[in-house]
Every structure is written in C-alpha cells, then in structure tokens.
Amino acid sequence: MPRRSFGPPVVEVAPGQKITVLFAIIFGVIASVKVMAAQHNRPYTKWIPSGIAFTIGFLNTPSFSLARLIGGIIEYMYHKRIAKSGGADIRLIVIASGFVLGEGVISMISLVLRTYGVGVASCWGCSGGICTGCPA
C-alpha cells in the first residue's frame, strides 16, 4: 500500500468496487420500495423486480437461463392452449422437474468422469474444436 510522507496511508480502490457499491445501494432501495408497496397492497408491486431474479441471472450460466426461459414459454403456451383445467394440470411441471433433476445427475456423473480423466464420448455438435476437451 503506498504511503504519503504525512498522514494515513493511501487506500487504493479497485475499479469495480465503486460500481459494486452503487448497485448494492440501488438494489437495496428497489427491495425496500417493493417491501413497502407489498405491505400497502399497491397494484404495481408485481412489476417491481425481485433481487432474487437478478441474482439467479448472475449465478446461472446463460444456457441454464435460456433453457428456463424456453421452458417457461412452453409451459405458458401449454396452459393457455392445451390444458383444460386452467392450470391445475401439473404433469408438465413434473416432466420439467424430471429433466432438471436428470441434468443435475448427469452433470455430477460427468464431473466424476472428468476427474478420473475420462474424455468426451462424442464431438457431435462441435465444429472446429470450439468445445473444450474436443479433439476435433
């Protein structure tokens, strides 16, 4: 840490620190407004974004988020056009949950196999060595 010839040491701030604090304040204010609006039963409460929605977007990979978006659109279309019970039919949710669980199980198996040095089984879908671990 650089020191001056007099006074306390100079504290250097990383470039991302200021913007991180700014966003923390902004989302804190948004969360406070959402809680206050919900307590007073305001109709616009449902349009104020949730902090969890932003967090999920930051933590999950784009492929997971896009899969959820496409699944949500399919579920919406199913309940609007096909489902007769007006949303009480949960078969689609059970099927989607099975796919998510299956993806989690396969990713764990894949992680164990990669740990023990097992490479890719196929380069189907890879073009010109774009995928990591693909010898193509």
C-alpha positions in Angstrom: 0.0 0.0 0.0 1.5 3.4 -1.0 2.3 5.8 1.8 2.4 9.5 1.9 5.1 11.3 3.7 2.5 12.5 6.2 -1.0 11.4 7.3 -2.7 8.0 7.0 -1.8 5.5 4.2 -3.5 5.9 0.8 -6.2 3.3 0.2 -6.5 2.3 -3.4 -9.9 1.4 -4.6 -10.3 -1.3 -7.2 -12.1 -0.2 -10.4 -15.1 -2.5 -9.8 -15.6 -1.6 -6.1 -17.3 1.7 -6.7 -19.9 0.3 -9.2 -20.5 -2.7 -6.9 -21.4 -0.4 -4.0 -23.5 1.7 -6.3 -25.5 -1.3 -7.5 -25.9 -2.6 -3.9 -27.4 0.7 -2.9 -29.7 0.8 -6.0 -31.0 -2.8 -5.4 -31.3 -2.1 -1.7 -33.6 0.8 -2.5 -35.6 -1.2 -5.0 -36.0 -4.0 -2.5 -37.2 -1.5 0.2 -39.7 0.0 -2.2 -41.0 -3.5 -3.1 -41.5 -4.4 0.5 -43.3 -1.2 1.3 -45.5 -1.4 -1.7 -46.4 -5.0 -0.8 -47.3 -4.0 2.8 -49.7 -1.4 1.4 -51.2 -3.7 -1.2 -50.2 -1.5 -4.1 -51.2 -2.9 -7.6 -47.8 -2.1 -9.1 -45.9 -4.3 -6.6 -45.8 -7.2 -9.1 -43.9 -5.0 -11.6 -41.1 -4.2 -9.3 -38.2 -6.6 -9.9 -37.1 -9.0 -7.2 -33.5 -9.1 -6.2 -33.6 -12.9 -6.4 -34.4 -12.7 -10.1 -31.3 -10.7 -10.7 -29.2 -13.0 -8.5 -30.3 -16.1 -10.4 -29.3 -14.4 -13.7 -25.8 -13.6 -12.4 -25.2 -17.0 -10.8 -26.5 -19.3 -13.5 -24.9 -19.9 -16.9 -26.7 -18.5 -20.0 -27.6 -22.0 -21.2 -29.5 -22.7 -18.0 -31.3 -19.3 -18.0 -32.2 -19.7 -21.7 -33.5 -23.2 -21.0 -35.7 -21.8 -18.2 -37.0 -19.1 -20.5 -37.9 -21.5 -23.2 -39.4 -23.9 -20.7 -41.5 -21.0 -19.2 -42.8 -20.1 -22.7 -43.7 -23.7 -23.5 -45.5 -24.0 -20.1 -47.3 -20.8 -20.7 -48.4 -21.9 -24.2 -49.4 -25.3 -22.8 -51.7 -23.8 -20.1 -53.2 -21.2 -22.5 -53.9 -23.6 -25.4 -53.9 -27.2 -24.3 -54.6 -27.6 -20.6 -58.3 -28.0 -19.9 -58.2 -27.5 -16.1 -56.9 -23.9 -16.2 -53.6 -24.6 -14.6 -54.4 -27.4 -12.2 -52.7 -29.9 -14.5 -49.2 -30.4 -13.1 -48.0 -33.0 -15.5 -45.8 -30.5 -17.4 -44.2 -29.3 -14.1 -43.4 -32.9 -13.1 -41.9 -33.6 -16.5 -39.8 -30.4 -16.4 -38.7 -31.2 -12.8 -37.5 -34.6 -14.1 -35.5 -33.0 -16.8 -33.8 -30.6 -14.4 -33.1 -33.5 -12.0 -31.7 -35.6 -14.8 -29.5 -32.8 -16.0 -28.1 -32.4 -12.4 -27.4 -36.1 -12.1 -25.7 -36.3 -15.5 -23.6 -33.3 -14.7 -22.4 -34.9 -11.4 -21.6 -38.1 -13.3 -19.8 -36.1 -15.9 -17.8 -34.3 -13.2 -16.7 -37.6 -11.7 -15.7 -39.0 -15.1 -13.7 -35.8 -15.9 -12.0 -36.0 -12.5 -10.8 -39.5 -13.4 -9.6 -38.5 -16.8 -12.4 -39.8 -19.0 -12.7 -37.5 -22.0 -15.6 -36.7 -24.2 -17.6 -39.5 -25.7 -18.5 -37.7 -28.9 -17.8 -34.4 -30.6 -21.3 -34.2 -32.1 -22.3 -30.6 -32.2 -18.7 -29.4 -32.0 -17.3 -27.6 -35.1 -13.6 -26.9 -35.5 -12.6 -27.5 -31.9 -14.9 -24.9 -30.3 -15.9 -27.2 -27.4 -13.4 -27.7 -24.6 -11.9 -31.1 -24.5 -13.0 -32.0 -28.0 -10.0 -33.2 -30.2 -11.8 -32.1 -33.4 
